[in-house]
């Protein structure tokens, strides 16, 4: 719904900008309309990609995570026999590498706590809440 509103606002902004542009020769006006139409098409394509594709949904989720300090998650670390070694839950960012998983957890006082889980015989299950 917000994307539709964004497109409508963009169209009104383009029409307003066109009304404010000095009207020149017909070829200059045509060029102005082509520019405005191209901007509308690019924005409409981007908004539709973000709204109606899984890749766009993942991109929005990643951007939300980056700008809001992470997503609400629950992490359980199991040993090789299936026993829970440790559990974490809350809002945090994850960083993966071949040898470890980093959890950057935000505390209530605004500080950050970093947890490193080194890959070995552990199994790590991460669930978004």
C-alpha positions as CSV (number, residue, x, y, z in Angstrom):
1,X,0.0,0.0,0.0
2,X,2.8,2.4,0.9
3,X,4.4,1.7,-2.5
4,X,1.3,2.7,-4.4
5,X,1.3,6.0,-2.4
6,X,4.9,6.5,-3.2
7,X,4.2,6.1,-6.9
8,X,1.3,8.5,-6.8
9,X,3.4,11.1,-5.0
10,X,6.2,10.7,-7.5
11,X,3.8,11.2,-10.4
12,X,2.4,14.4,-8.8
13,X,6.0,15.6,-8.2
14,X,6.9,15.0,-11.8
15,X,3.8,16.8,-13.1
16,X,4.5,19.7,-10.7
17,X,8.2,19.8,-11.9
18,X,7.0,19.8,-15.5
19,X,4.6,22.7,-14.8
20,X,7.5,24.6,-13.2
21,X,9.9,24.0,-16.1
22,X,10.2,26.7,-18.7
23,X,8.3,25.7,-21.8
24,X,10.5,25.8,-24.8
25,X,10.3,24.5,-28.3
26,X,8.3,21.3,-28.9
27,X,11.4,19.2,-29.1
28,X,12.5,20.5,-25.6
29,X,9.1,19.7,-24.1
30,X,9.2,16.3,-25.7
31,X,12.6,15.7,-24.2
32,X,11.3,16.8,-20.8
33,X,8.4,14.4,-21.0
34,X,10.7,11.6,-22.0
35,X,12.9,12.3,-19.0
36,X,9.9,12.4,-16.6
37,X,8.4,9.2,-18.2
38,X,11.7,7.4,-17.8
39,X,11.9,8.4,-14.1
40,X,8.4,7.2,-13.5
41,X,9.1,3.9,-15.3
42,X,12.3,3.3,-13.3
43,X,10.6,4.0,-9.9
44,X,7.5,1.9,-10.8
45,X,9.8,-1.0,-11.8
46,X,11.8,-0.7,-8.6
47,X,8.7,-0.5,-6.4
48,X,7.1,-3.4,-8.2
49,X,10.3,-5.5,-7.8
50,X,10.5,-4.7,-4.1
51,X,6.8,-5.4,-3.6
52,X,6.1,-8.5,-5.7
53,X,9.3,-10.6,-5.9
54,X,11.0,-12.8,-3.3
55,X,14.3,-11.2,-4.1
56,X,12.8,-7.8,-3.4
57,X,11.3,-9.0,-0.1
58,X,14.7,-10.3,0.9
59,X,16.3,-7.0,0.0
60,X,13.8,-5.1,2.1
61,X,14.3,-7.5,5.0
62,X,18.1,-7.1,4.8
63,X,17.7,-3.3,4.7
64,X,15.4,-3.3,7.6
65,X,17.8,-5.5,9.6
66,X,20.7,-3.2,8.7
67,X,19.0,0.0,9.7
68,X,17.2,-1.2,12.8
69,X,20.0,-3.0,14.5
70,X,19.0,-6.6,13.6
71,X,16.0,-8.8,13.7
72,X,14.4,-10.6,16.6
73,X,16.0,-14.1,16.5
74,X,16.4,-17.2,18.6
75,X,19.7,-19.1,18.4
76,X,20.3,-22.5,19.8
77,X,23.8,-24.1,19.8
78,X,23.9,-27.9,20.1
79,X,26.8,-30.3,20.7
80,X,27.4,-33.4,18.6
81,X,25.2,-35.5,20.9
82,X,22.2,-33.1,20.5
83,X,22.4,-31.4,23.9
84,X,21.8,-27.7,24.0
85,X,25.1,-25.9,24.9
86,X,23.8,-22.4,24.9
87,X,20.8,-20.3,23.7
88,X,20.4,-16.7,22.8
89,X,17.4,-14.7,21.9
90,X,16.8,-11.0,21.2
91,X,17.5,-8.5,18.5
92,X,20.9,-9.0,16.9
93,X,22.9,-9.0,13.7
94,X,24.5,-12.2,12.3
95,X,27.8,-12.4,10.4
96,X,28.8,-15.7,8.9
97,X,32.2,-17.0,7.9
98,X,33.5,-20.5,7.2
99,X,35.1,-20.8,10.7
100,X,32.6,-18.9,12.9
101,X,29.3,-17.1,13.4
102,X,29.3,-13.7,15.0
103,X,26.2,-12.5,16.9
104,X,26.2,-8.7,17.7
105,X,23.6,-8.3,20.4
106,X,22.3,-4.9,21.5
107,X,21.9,-4.5,25.3
108,X,19.2,-2.4,26.9
109,X,21.8,0.3,27.9
110,X,22.7,0.7,24.2
111,X,26.0,-1.2,24.3
112,X,26.7,-4.2,22.1
113,X,27.7,-7.7,23.2
114,X,29.5,-9.9,20.6
115,X,29.2,-13.7,20.8
116,X,31.4,-15.9,18.6
117,X,30.4,-19.4,17.9
118,X,33.3,-21.3,16.3
119,X,32.4,-24.0,13.8
120,X,33.4,-27.5,15.0
121,X,31.1,-30.3,15.8
122,X,28.5,-27.8,16.9
123,X,25.1,-27.4,15.2
124,X,23.6,-23.9,15.3
125,X,19.9,-23.3,14.6
126,X,18.8,-19.7,14.0
127,X,15.1,-18.9,14.0
128,X,13.6,-15.5,13.3
129,X,10.7,-14.6,15.6
